[in-house]
Amino acid sequence: MTTEKRNIDELDAKIIAMLQSDGRMSNTEIGKSLAVSEATIRGRIKRLIDDEVIQIVAVSNPLKLGFEITGDLYISVDIAKMEHVISSISKFKELWYIVSTTGSSNLNAEFVVKNLEDLHDLVYNRLSKIDGIQKVETAVIIKYVKRRYDFGTPYD
């Protein structure tokens, strides 16, 4: 995934805001609301997706899908083995979000598992066996207080 900043203009920002509010909104609806043609909206959305500015996906609630445990992993890594660790953990389906961080851990990951047995397997049988991982801390989410994806754009 690239982190290169992409230039967006005010129309892009408005399109993004509308899609954050309702990702199923049609290009025609967006165009009418913004007084722009459907073709322009279609082209803008394609560019925003191609440039990795946005993704359009269904965001599910893991608890309602039968995953009983969600949480965060704080992973300390031998810096010399960082690429190997990232490559290894990126393959784990349970880890849906992985970031390199500053602070007491080098990597943070968010996980979803069905039960405590699966969490134990993930931490003790799989992660702990990866060369370069020095320490893994877990934080289990006990309640979602705020879970939103409409954080806006620089134009807000």
Sequence and secondary structure as in RCSB ss.txt:
>XXXX:A:sequence
MTTEKRNIDELDAKIIAMLQSDGRMSNTEIGKSLAVSEATIRGRIKRLIDDEVIQIVAVSNPLKLGFEITGDLYI
SVDIAKMEHVISSISKFKELWYIVSTTGSSNLNAEFVVKNLEDLHDLVYNRLSKIDGIQKVETAVIIKYVKRRYD
FGTPYD
>XXXX:A:secstr
         HHHHHHHHHHHH TT  HHHHHHHHT  HHHHHHHHHHHHHTTS        GGGGT  EEEEEEE
EE GGGHHHHHHHHTT TTEEEEEE SSS SEEEEEEESSHHHHHIIIIIIGGGSTTEEEEEEEE    S     
   TT 
